[in-house]
Structures are given as C-alpha cells and as structure tokens.
Amino acid sequence: MKIALIGYGKMGRTIEKIALQRRHEIVARIDVDNQGDFASPAFRSADVAIEFTAPSTAFENYLRCFAAGLPVVSGTTGWTSRINEIKNLCETEGRTFFYASNFSIGVNIFFALNKYLARIMNGFPNYDVDMTEIHHIHKLDAPSGTAITLAEDIIYNLERKKAWKLADGQHGDGDLLITAVREDEVPGTHEIRYTSDVDDITIRHNAQNREGFALGAVLAAEFTAGRKGFLGMKDLLKF
C-alpha cells in the first residue's frame, strides 16, 4: 500500500517506521515547509493519507486529500466542531474518512471498559466521578481528544452527569471535572476515579510510547483501503 504522511513530527516518523515494517511504501511526507507537495504526482499516487497535525490545519488538510481523491486516516484532535461537515462529504460525495481520537488498541479497550463502568454506576449514586489526563508539553489541546471521548461516553451512560468541564473554575454536581496536566514527554495517561465516602474505584490507561498509537493508525489505513464512508475504531475492532 502507498501511504502519504501529513505531519512529519515525532508521531509521523513513528508511523513511518511501523508502516515500513509492515511492508508499505511512503510516497509523500508533507509538513509545514513543503505544503506545495499536496499538488504533487507522488501525493496523488497514494492509496491513503495518514494525517497527524494540528487543530488549526487539520480540516484544510482533509479537503486537500479529498480533492486529490485520497481516503484519509486522521488522529488530530481539537477540530471536531466541524466533524459533521466531514461526515456530510462522506455521505454526499463518497469520500472516505477514518477518525479516532486515539488509535491505541489498549485505549479503545479502555473506552469500552469506561462505558460499561459508567452504566453500572447508575445504580450507585454515592460515587462521584472525575478524570485526570496527562500529556507531553507539546500537546496543543486541553483536555485531550481522548479525555473528551471518555468524558462524553460517561455523560451518555451515567445519568447524573450532564456536561464536562476543566477543573479550573466553577462547577455543579452534574459536571464531570477533567484535570489536564502537561508534563515533560509523557505519551499519554488517562485516569478515571469513582469516589465515595468509603472507597475509590480507579481505572487507568498509561501509554509507554507512541508505537501503540502508530500501529493503530497503520492498521486503520489498511482497513480503510477499498472502503467508503465515515469510519472509526468501532468498525476496525468490531467491539
């Protein structure tokens, strides 16, 4: 499979390493200093584009890929206020877009566990819930996209929580508080705590490095080939 990489920082280079190990070919590497390569024959020859950039540039990158006829696999977070526009393009123009706030297989198992635990906790109103997420100092969005996914899944499944808020201001009983920490080169840690007067229940995912995320992105690219529509990890993993 021919892959175009959009974003060639630490994550892009790790994806490249995993893709080459799996015998794929990298035909284009686009970063901030070679934006003209979106129009190159090499870019257009790709079977799929894998995009990890920044919230400010992601949406335009998707449109450029669609204009070149490329399916997109993206792990950029912080842009999803416009996600319905992408879904509409998939439906009306036959585009292909695979999105995940986190491509780690372990994190997606964690997502499933989080939803199940939230449903259980409807029967135990004496437990309150909060979340802490820790990422490296280069991460631009806070809370992380993974934390937002976890929070939205809790809110959907736990009746007493109505919205999430960063734990740095006023809040009410119906708010799920998220503490966002930016520290050194931490790849990603997410911890959810249910606390009562007598005990705590904690679930936690701690990433050891970026390779788990990169492998998931390459697996998503392999899955996306030949498919149409708006796709996600639930389609890939069949939970």
SEMARRO-247088 format. One line per 10 residues: number of its first residue (from 1); their letters; for each residue y negated, z negated, x negated of N, C-alpha, C. Coordinates in nm, 3 decimals, m for minus. Atoms other than C-alpha are relative to their C-alpha. Layout:
% residues N
NUM> A> Y/Z/X/Y/Z/X/Y/Z/X ~ ...
//
This chain:
% residues 239
1> MKIALIGYGK> 0.119/0.000/m0.084/0.000/0.000/0.000/m0.125/0.000/m0.088 ~ 0.125/m0.006/0.073/m0.351/0.083/m0.121/m0.101/m0.097/0.064 ~ 0.087/0.106/m0.049/m0.594/m0.208/m0.089/m0.139/0.015/m0.061 ~ 0.138/0.012/0.047/m0.974/m0.218/m0.113/m0.041/m0.146/0.012 ~ 0.048/0.138/0.000/m1.113/m0.559/m0.209/m0.151/m0.001/0.018 ~ 0.144/0.018/m0.022/m1.454/m0.653/m0.071/m0.030/m0.146/m0.027 ~ 0.019/0.135/0.052/m1.576/m0.958/m0.258/0.093/m0.018/m0.119 ~ m0.083/0.005/0.120/m1.458/m0.990/m0.616/m0.035/m0.123/m0.084 ~ 0.015/0.128/0.067/m1.518/m1.353/m0.696/0.136/m0.061/m0.028 ~ m0.126/0.068/0.031/m1.251/m1.615/m0.759/0.108/0.033/0.102
11> MGRTIEKIAL> m0.099/m0.029/m0.103/m1.082/m1.550/m0.425/0.047/0.145/m0.010 ~ m0.037/m0.141/0.011/m1.092/m1.172/m0.465/0.094/0.026/m0.117 ~ m0.086/m0.018/0.117/m0.937/m1.194/m0.810/0.139/m0.060/0.023 ~ m0.131/0.060/m0.030/m0.662/m1.425/m0.684/0.079/0.090/0.095 ~ m0.065/m0.096/m0.090/m0.586/m1.181/m0.400/0.052/0.119/m0.079 ~ m0.043/m0.111/0.083/m0.570/m0.901/m0.655/0.128/m0.035/m0.076 ~ m0.119/0.045/0.075/m0.319/m1.098/m0.864/0.125/0.001/0.088 ~ m0.115/0.006/m0.091/m0.092/m1.160/m0.565/0.039/0.139/0.048 ~ m0.029/m0.136/m0.048/m0.123/m0.802/m0.437/0.073/0.081/m0.106 ~ m0.067/m0.074/0.108/m0.025/m0.657/m0.775/0.142/m0.052/m0.020
21> QRRHEIVARI> m0.135/0.056/0.011/0.271/m0.896/m0.794/0.092/0.056/0.108 ~ m0.078/m0.053/m0.111/0.382/m0.756/m0.458/0.001/0.154/0.001 ~ m0.009/m0.144/0.026/0.353/m0.400/m0.598/m0.094/0.085/0.086 ~ 0.103/m0.078/m0.066/0.042/m0.295/m0.410/m0.098/0.053/m0.105 ~ 0.098/m0.061/0.090/m0.237/m0.087/m0.562/m0.141/m0.036/0.047 ~ 0.140/0.027/m0.031/m0.603/m0.194/m0.576/m0.079/0.127/m0.033 ~ 0.068/m0.128/0.022/m0.806/0.125/m0.529/m0.152/m0.015/m0.005 ~ 0.145/0.023/0.005/m1.155/m0.027/m0.492/m0.026/m0.150/m0.006 ~ 0.045/0.139/0.011/m1.330/m0.351/m0.584/m0.150/0.001/0.022 ~ 0.141/m0.006/m0.035/m1.666/m0.394/m0.413/m0.059/m0.140/m0.001
31> DVDNQGDFAS> 0.070/0.127/0.008/m1.905/m0.676/m0.493/m0.150/0.028/0.015 ~ 0.143/m0.014/m0.026/m2.281/m0.733/m0.479/m0.066/0.110/m0.084 ~ 0.065/m0.093/0.091/m2.356/m0.499/m0.770/0.049/0.145/0.011 ~ m0.047/m0.140/m0.014/m2.171/m0.184/m0.652/0.022/0.036/0.147 ~ m0.009/m0.026/m0.143/m2.241/m0.153/m0.280/0.015/0.149/0.033 ~ m0.015/m0.143/m0.024/m2.254/0.225/m0.314/0.144/0.045/0.008 ~ m0.142/m0.039/m0.001/m1.877/0.228/m0.355/0.062/m0.001/0.139 ~ m0.048/m0.012/m0.138/m1.841/0.185/0.022/0.014/0.147/0.040 ~ m0.004/m0.143/m0.033/m1.902/0.563/0.032/0.091/0.079/m0.093 ~ m0.080/m0.071/0.100/m1.660/0.645/m0.250/0.132/0.051/0.058
41> PAFRSADVAI> m0.133/m0.048/m0.041/m1.342/0.853/m0.205/0.108/m0.105/m0.025 ~ m0.100/0.103/0.029/m1.146/0.567/m0.364/0.005/m0.103/0.111 ~ 0.004/0.097/m0.110/m1.261/0.323/m0.096/0.064/0.058/0.125 ~ m0.052/m0.063/m0.121/m1.179/0.567/0.182/0.149/0.029/m0.009 ~ m0.144/m0.026/0.015/m0.831/0.623/0.037/0.086/m0.122/0.029 ~ m0.076/0.125/m0.020/m0.732/0.260/0.104/0.071/0.001/0.135 ~ m0.070/0.022/m0.127/m0.481/0.165/0.372/m0.058/m0.117/0.076 ~ 0.056/0.120/m0.062/m0.658/m0.165/0.438/m0.104/m0.059/m0.095 ~ 0.099/0.073/0.078/m0.962/m0.361/0.322/0.019/m0.150/0.022 ~ m0.004/0.147/m0.009/m0.942/m0.734/0.245/m0.137/m0.051/m0.040
51> EFTAPSTAFE> 0.141/0.038/0.016/m1.283/m0.898/0.281/m0.014/m0.152/m0.006 ~ 0.038/0.141/0.016/m1.387/m1.240/0.146/m0.137/m0.002/m0.066 ~ 0.134/m0.002/0.057/m1.764/m1.251/0.103/m0.081/m0.119/0.049 ~ 0.089/0.106/m0.048/m2.046/m1.450/0.267/m0.037/0.026/0.144 ~ 0.035/m0.019/m0.141/m2.156/m1.510/0.627/m0.111/0.102/0.022 ~ 0.115/m0.089/m0.017/m2.476/m1.310/0.572/0.035/0.148/m0.014 ~ m0.035/m0.139/0.026/m2.296/m0.991/0.466/0.126/0.047/0.071 ~ m0.133/m0.035/m0.051/m1.958/m1.003/0.639/m0.003/0.104/0.111 ~ m0.002/m0.089/m0.116/m2.043/m0.831/0.968/m0.033/0.143/m0.039 ~ 0.034/m0.134/0.046/m2.210/m0.534/0.797/0.116/0.062/m0.079
61> NYLRCFAAGL> m0.117/m0.050/0.073/m1.907/m0.505/0.568/0.106/0.053/0.095 ~ m0.100/m0.044/m0.098/m1.680/m0.480/0.871/m0.037/0.138/0.056 ~ 0.043/m0.127/m0.058/m1.888/m0.199/1.019/0.017/0.114/m0.101 ~ m0.019/m0.102/0.103/m1.878/m0.010/0.688/0.147/0.038/m0.013 ~ m0.145/m0.030/0.004/m1.499/m0.040/0.681/0.041/0.083/0.119 ~ m0.034/m0.076/m0.120/m1.471/0.083/1.039/m0.050/0.144/m0.013 ~ 0.055/m0.135/0.016/m1.696/0.378/0.956/0.085/0.086/m0.093 ~ m0.089/m0.070/0.092/m1.454/0.468/0.675/0.141/0.012/0.054 ~ m0.132/m0.008/m0.062/m1.158/0.436/0.912/0.100/m0.101/m0.052 ~ m0.091/0.098/0.060/m1.015/0.128/0.739/0.021/m0.122/0.091
71> PVVSGTTGWT> m0.025/0.131/m0.060/m0.844/m0.169/0.904/m0.057/m0.109/m0.092 ~ 0.061/0.109/0.077/m0.998/m0.500/0.793/0.081/m0.128/0.017 ~ m0.051/0.137/0.001/m0.843/m0.832/0.697/m0.111/m0.086/m0.058 ~ 0.113/0.079/0.049/m1.115/m1.097/0.665/0.026/m0.149/0.012 ~ m0.005/0.145/m0.001/m1.126/m1.463/0.575/m0.136/m0.063/m0.015 ~ 0.135/0.055/0.008/m1.504/m1.501/0.563/m0.029/m0.082/0.125 ~ 0.036/0.086/m0.113/m1.629/m1.785/0.782/m0.152/m0.008/0.013 ~ 0.142/0.021/m0.021/m1.969/m1.870/0.928/m0.072/0.115/0.069 ~ 0.061/m0.117/m0.064/m2.028/m1.534/1.103/0.045/0.017/0.145 ~ m0.077/m0.028/m0.122/m1.822/m1.578/1.420/m0.080/m0.006/0.130
81> SRINEIKNLC> 0.082/m0.017/m0.121/m2.114/m1.592/1.663/0.002/0.144/0.048 ~ m0.006/m0.143/m0.035/m2.065/m1.212/1.660/0.143/0.050/0.014 ~ m0.139/m0.042/m0.001/m1.687/m1.211/1.685/0.034/0.084/0.123 ~ m0.029/m0.080/m0.120/m1.692/m1.072/2.040/m0.039/0.146/m0.018 ~ 0.035/m0.139/0.029/m1.865/m0.760/1.906/0.114/0.070/m0.074 ~ m0.114/m0.057/0.071/m1.574/m0.703/1.671/0.117/0.022/0.095 ~ m0.107/m0.016/m0.097/m1.323/m0.762/1.949/m0.026/0.119/0.091 ~ 0.034/m0.114/m0.086/m1.509/m0.508/2.163/0.024/0.132/m0.073 ~ m0.025/m0.122/0.077/m1.494/m0.248/1.884/0.149/0.028/m0.013 ~ m0.146/m0.019/0.005/m1.120/m0.306/1.852/0.052/0.056/0.131
91> ETEGRTFFYA> m0.047/m0.043/m0.131/m1.078/m0.253/2.225/m0.049/0.139/0.037 ~ 0.060/m0.125/m0.048/m1.315/0.037/2.283/0.012/0.116/m0.098 ~ m0.005/m0.106/0.100/m1.289/0.228/1.955/0.131/0.004/m0.077 ~ m0.130/m0.003/0.066/m0.933/0.150/1.849/0.000/m0.054/m0.141 ~ 0.006/0.057/0.134/m1.035/m0.049/1.541/0.108/m0.106/m0.019 ~ m0.099/0.103/0.034/m0.804/m0.290/1.362/m0.068/m0.106/m0.085 ~ 0.067/0.111/0.069/m0.927/m0.632/1.253/0.089/m0.122/0.007 ~ m0.080/0.123/0.009/m0.726/m0.932/1.135/m0.091/m0.109/m0.054 ~ 0.089/0.109/0.043/m0.924/m1.254/1.119/0.074/m0.133/0.000 ~ m0.049/0.138/0.004/m0.828/m1.604/1.012/m0.105/m0.085/m0.071
101> SNFSIGVNIF> 0.088/0.093/0.070/m1.048/m1.899/0.924/0.069/m0.058/m0.122 ~ m0.077/0.047/0.116/m0.769/m1.994/0.684/0.133/0.074/m0.001 ~ m0.121/m0.080/0.010/m0.482/m1.775/0.562/0.120/m0.077/m0.055 ~ m0.110/0.080/0.053/m0.271/m2.056/0.415/0.108/m0.021/0.106 ~ m0.111/0.024/m0.093/0.072/m2.076/0.579/0.004/m0.149/0.036 ~ m0.001/0.144/m0.025/0.059/m2.455/0.538/m0.109/m0.044/0.095 ~ 0.110/0.035/m0.091/m0.280/m2.478/0.709/0.032/0.043/0.142 ~ m0.031/m0.046/m0.135/m0.154/m2.274/1.003/0.111/m0.085/0.064 ~ m0.092/0.102/m0.051/0.140/m2.515/1.038/m0.078/m0.124/0.041 ~ 0.089/0.114/m0.029/m0.126/m2.789/1.027/m0.076/0.023/0.131
111> FALNKYLARI> 0.066/m0.032/m0.126/m0.315/m2.611/1.307/0.092/m0.031/0.119 ~ m0.095/0.022/m0.109/m0.002/m2.621/1.525/0.024/m0.149/0.022 ~ m0.021/0.145/m0.009/0.058/m2.989/1.446/m0.122/m0.068/0.063 ~ 0.124/0.057/m0.053/m0.307/m3.071/1.524/m0.009/0.017/0.152 ~ 0.005/m0.024/m0.144/m0.289/m2.912/1.869/0.100/m0.087/0.075 ~ m0.104/0.080/m0.064/0.035/m3.091/1.952/m0.041/m0.148/0.005 ~ 0.041/0.140/0.004/m0.101/m3.430/1.843/m0.114/m0.026/0.097 ~ 0.112/0.017/m0.093/m0.422/m3.380/2.044/0.050/m0.009/0.143 ~ m0.055/0.007/m0.137/m0.220/m3.314/2.360/0.067/m0.135/0.025 ~ m0.064/0.131/m0.014/m0.015/m3.631/2.301/m0.105/m0.108/0.025
121> MNGFPNYDVD> 0.100/0.106/m0.004/m0.333/m3.836/2.259/m0.076/m0.008/0.132 ~ 0.055/0.015/m0.135/m0.444/m3.762/2.616/0.055/m0.124/0.069 ~ m0.061/0.118/m0.062/m0.208/m4.044/2.710/m0.035/m0.132/m0.068 ~ 0.031/0.122/0.075/m0.358/m4.291/2.461/m0.151/m0.006/m0.026 ~ 0.147/m0.004/0.010/m0.733/m4.328/2.529/m0.060/m0.105/m0.092 ~ 0.053/0.103/0.091/m0.766/m4.630/2.297/m0.019/0.054/m0.142 ~ 0.020/m0.061/0.132/m0.762/m4.392/1.997/m0.121/0.094/0.002 ~ 0.106/m0.097/0.023/m1.081/m4.222/1.882/0.043/0.090/m0.114 ~ m0.040/m0.098/0.101/m1.064/m3.919/1.655/m0.123/0.049/m0.076 ~ 0.105/m0.061/0.081/m1.277/m3.788/1.369/0.066/0.083/m0.110
131> MTEIHHIHKL> m0.052/m0.091/0.101/m1.239/m3.538/1.086/m0.085/m0.005/m0.126 ~ 0.069/m0.019/0.127/m1.328/m3.507/0.718/0.052/0.127/m0.066 ~ m0.041/m0.118/0.077/m1.326/m3.179/0.526/m0.074/m0.001/m0.133 ~ 0.055/0.000/0.135/m1.382/m3.143/0.151/0.024/0.138/m0.062 ~ m0.010/m0.130/0.066/m1.453/m2.815/m0.030/m0.083/0.001/m0.128 ~ 0.075/m0.018/0.124/m1.592/m2.692/m0.361/m0.148/0.021/0.028 ~ 0.145/m0.002/m0.017/m1.966/m2.693/m0.417/m0.056/0.141/0.023 ~ 0.048/m0.137/m0.019/m1.988/m2.311/m0.394/0.012/0.047/0.144 ~ m0.021/m0.041/m0.140/m1.887/m2.301/m0.027/m0.132/m0.011/0.076 ~ 0.133/m0.009/m0.060/m2.190/m2.195/0.178/m0.008/m0.063/0.138
141> DAPSGTAITL> 0.007/0.050/m0.137/m2.097/m2.305/0.531/0.057/m0.140/0.010 ~ m0.049/0.135/m0.025/m2.050/m2.661/0.654/m0.028/m0.035/0.146 ~ m0.138/0.018/0.044/m1.839/m2.756/0.832/0.068/0.135/m0.028 ~ m0.074/m0.120/0.033/m1.582/m2.508/0.708/0.054/0.067/0.126 ~ m0.061/m0.070/m0.112/m1.433/m2.244/0.934/0.131/m0.063/0.042 ~ m0.126/0.068/m0.031/m1.101/m2.426/0.909/m0.026/m0.126/0.081 ~ 0.035/0.121/m0.074/m1.264/m2.750/1.024/m0.042/0.032/0.142 ~ 0.043/m0.039/m0.135/m1.424/m2.571/1.318/0.120/0.039/0.085 ~ m0.122/m0.035/m0.074/m1.087/m2.422/1.419/0.074/m0.126/0.042 ~ m0.067/0.125/m0.032/m0.928/m2.767/1.401/m0.074/m0.074/0.111
151> AEDIIYNLER> 0.080/0.072/m0.099/m1.214/m2.919/1.600/0.009/0.066/0.137 ~ m0.008/m0.070/m0.129/m1.208/m2.651/1.870/0.137/m0.017/0.064 ~ m0.134/0.023/m0.053/m0.832/m2.696/1.906/0.014/m0.140/0.056 ~ m0.001/0.137/m0.053/m0.879/m3.071/1.950/m0.074/m0.004/0.134 ~ 0.082/0.002/m0.122/m1.153/m3.018/2.209/0.073/0.069/0.116 ~ m0.073/m0.072/m0.105/m0.938/m2.769/2.400/0.116/m0.083/0.055 ~ m0.122/0.071/m0.039/m0.636/m3.002/2.408/m0.020/m0.148/0.033 ~ 0.025/0.143/m0.021/m0.793/m3.352/2.420/m0.117/m0.014/0.097 ~ 0.097/m0.006/m0.110/m0.977/m3.404/2.747/m0.126/m0.083/m0.027 ~ 0.115/0.088/0.017/m1.209/m3.682/2.627/m0.100/0.048/m0.105
161> KKAWKLADGQ> 0.094/m0.056/0.096/m1.371/m3.471/2.355/m0.057/0.132/0.054 ~ 0.069/m0.112/m0.063/m1.630/m3.216/2.468/m0.068/0.094/m0.098 ~ 0.071/m0.081/0.099/m1.801/m3.091/2.151/0.018/m0.062/m0.137 ~ m0.003/0.056/0.135/m1.801/m3.129/1.773/m0.142/m0.005/m0.056 ~ 0.130/0.014/0.067/m2.094/m3.246/1.563/0.022/m0.047/m0.143 ~ m0.001/0.058/0.134/m2.160/m3.309/1.197/m0.038/m0.147/0.007 ~ 0.019/0.145/m0.005/m2.151/m3.681/1.127/m0.124/m0.041/m0.079 ~ 0.124/0.033/0.070/m2.513/m3.699/1.016/m0.117/m0.019/0.096 ~ 0.105/0.018/m0.098/m2.705/m3.763/1.337/0.050/m0.072/0.123 ~ m0.038/0.067/m0.124/m2.693/m3.893/1.692/0.121/0.066/0.063
171> HGDGDLLITA> m0.119/m0.053/m0.065/m2.373/m3.855/1.887/0.041/m0.090/0.115 ~ m0.052/0.076/m0.112/m2.194/m3.968/2.201/0.150/m0.013/m0.006 ~ m0.145/0.023/m0.001/m1.842/m4.074/2.293/0.079/0.129/0.013 ~ m0.071/m0.125/m0.019/m1.750/m3.719/2.388/m0.008/0.095/m0.119 ~ 0.017/m0.085/0.118/m1.840/m3.584/2.044/0.109/m0.028/m0.104 ~ m0.092/0.010/0.113/m1.586/m3.517/1.770/m0.082/0.016/m0.128 ~ 0.082/0.000/0.120/m1.752/m3.606/1.440/0.075/0.061/m0.118 ~ m0.055/m0.063/0.120/m1.692/m3.396/1.128/m0.087/m0.039/m0.119 ~ 0.067/0.028/0.126/m1.784/m3.523/0.783/0.033/0.112/m0.097 ~ m0.019/m0.113/0.092/m1.836/m3.227/0.547/m0.046/m0.041/m0.139
181> VREDEVPGTH> 0.028/0.041/0.138/m1.819/m3.302/0.173/0.015/0.121/m0.090 ~ m0.008/m0.106/0.100/m1.890/m3.056/m0.110/0.012/m0.065/m0.137 ~ m0.034/0.078/0.119/m1.732/m3.174/m0.434/0.071/0.086/m0.104 ~ m0.062/m0.064/0.116/m1.654/m3.012/m0.772/0.062/0.136/0.038 ~ m0.069/m0.127/m0.026/m1.396/m2.731/m0.744/0.117/m0.018/0.099 ~ m0.106/0.029/m0.096/m1.185/m2.870/m0.456/0.030/0.124/0.084 ~ m0.032/m0.121/m0.078/m0.998/m2.575/m0.293/m0.013/m0.021/0.150 ~ 0.010/0.026/m0.143/m0.986/m2.741/0.048/0.088/m0.114/0.045 ~ m0.073/0.113/m0.056/m0.885/m3.069/0.211/m0.051/m0.024/0.141 ~ 0.036/0.029/m0.138/m0.881/m3.142/0.585/0.083/m0.118/0.049
191> EIRYTSDVDD> m0.067/0.123/m0.046/m0.801/m3.482/0.733/m0.050/m0.034/0.140 ~ 0.031/0.039/m0.138/m0.787/m3.581/1.099/0.055/m0.141/0.023 ~ m0.038/0.140/m0.018/m0.781/m3.952/1.189/m0.015/m0.041/0.146 ~ 0.005/0.067/m0.129/m0.698/m4.118/1.518/0.001/m0.150/m0.026 ~ 0.020/0.141/0.035/m0.821/m4.478/1.506/m0.006/m0.085/0.125 ~ 0.006/0.099/m0.107/m0.757/m4.772/1.738/m0.032/m0.135/m0.062 ~ 0.027/0.135/0.052/m0.819/m5.147/1.707/0.117/m0.054/m0.080 ~ m0.118/0.058/0.065/m0.466/m5.199/1.577/0.060/0.087/m0.110 ~ m0.056/m0.086/0.105/m0.381/m4.895/1.363/m0.073/0.133/m0.006 ~ 0.052/m0.136/0.018/m0.472/m4.548/1.237/0.117/0.097/m0.012
201> ITIRHNAQNR> m0.095/m0.110/0.020/m0.280/m4.221/1.256/m0.077/0.113/m0.066 ~ 0.072/m0.101/0.078/m0.379/m3.961/0.997/0.092/0.118/m0.030 ~ m0.068/m0.119/0.050/m0.270/m3.602/0.938/m0.096/0.069/m0.097 ~ 0.084/m0.051/0.108/m0.394/m3.424/0.627/0.065/0.121/m0.064 ~ m0.045/m0.114/0.081/m0.366/m3.089/0.454/m0.087/0.006/m0.124 ~ 0.070/m0.007/0.127/m0.459/m3.067/0.088/0.047/0.122/m0.078 ~ m0.035/m0.120/0.076/m0.466/m2.728/m0.086/m0.002/m0.031/m0.149 ~ m0.007/0.022/0.144/m0.359/m2.736/m0.450/m0.076/0.106/m0.079 ~ 0.069/m0.111/0.067/m0.513/m2.398/m0.542/m0.026/0.110/0.102 ~ 0.035/m0.110/m0.089/m0.630/m2.066/m0.397/0.117/0.094/0.030
211> EGFALGAVLA> m0.106/m0.100/m0.012/m0.295/m1.888/m0.424/0.064/0.002/0.137 ~ m0.054/0.002/m0.135/m0.172/m2.003/m0.085/m0.083/0.081/0.097 ~ 0.089/m0.079/m0.085/m0.478/m1.851/0.081/0.015/0.149/m0.032 ~ m0.011/m0.140/0.042/m0.443/m1.530/m0.122/0.129/0.063/0.049 ~ m0.127/m0.053/m0.047/m0.076/m1.486/m0.038/m0.005/0.028/0.149 ~ 0.012/m0.022/m0.144/m0.151/m1.527/0.332/m0.083/0.123/0.032 ~ 0.085/m0.117/m0.024/m0.425/m1.264/0.312/0.075/0.130/m0.029 ~ m0.078/m0.120/0.032/m0.192/m1.014/0.144/0.109/0.022/0.105 ~ m0.100/m0.013/m0.107/0.082/m1.085/0.399/m0.064/0.055/0.127 ~ 0.073/m0.051/m0.117/m0.177/m1.024/0.672/m0.030/0.148/m0.015
221> AEFTAGRKGF> 0.026/m0.142/0.023/m0.270/m0.692/0.512/0.127/0.083/0.020 ~ m0.128/m0.071/m0.020/0.097/m0.588/0.505/0.033/0.008/0.148 ~ m0.028/0.004/m0.144/0.132/m0.690/0.870/m0.091/0.095/0.077 ~ 0.101/m0.079/m0.072/m0.185/m0.506/0.973/0.026/0.149/m0.007 ~ m0.024/m0.143/0.018/m0.074/m0.168/0.840/0.075/0.058/0.120 ~ m0.063/m0.067/m0.112/0.007/0.058/1.133/m0.023/m0.063/0.135 ~ 0.027/0.066/m0.128/m0.121/m0.183/1.399/m0.145/0.024/0.042 ~ 0.134/m0.014/m0.055/m0.426/m0.168/1.624/m0.040/m0.129/0.070 ~ 0.051/0.111/m0.078/m0.647/m0.430/1.782/m0.048/m0.117/m0.084 ~ 0.049/0.123/0.063/m0.775/m0.776/1.706/0.120/m0.093/m0.021
231> LGMKDLLKF> m0.120/0.073/0.037/m0.509/m0.977/1.522/m0.035/m0.131/m0.070 ~ 0.019/0.128/0.067/m0.465/m1.326/1.381/0.131/m0.057/m0.049 ~ m0.118/0.062/0.058/m0.223/m1.565/1.218/0.108/m0.029/0.105 ~ m0.102/0.023/m0.104/m0.053/m1.638/1.550/0.087/0.124/0.018 ~ m0.078/m0.123/m0.008/0.055/m1.272/1.555/0.092/0.014/m0.119 ~ m0.079/m0.012/0.122/0.178/m1.284/1.197/0.113/m0.101/m0.004 ~ m0.096/0.109/0.016/0.357/m1.619/1.211/0.089/m0.023/0.123 ~ m0.081/0.010/m0.123/0.486/m1.598/1.571/0.021/m0.145/0.044 ~ m0.012/0.139/m0.049/0.419/m1.966/1.645/0.008/0.001/0.151
//
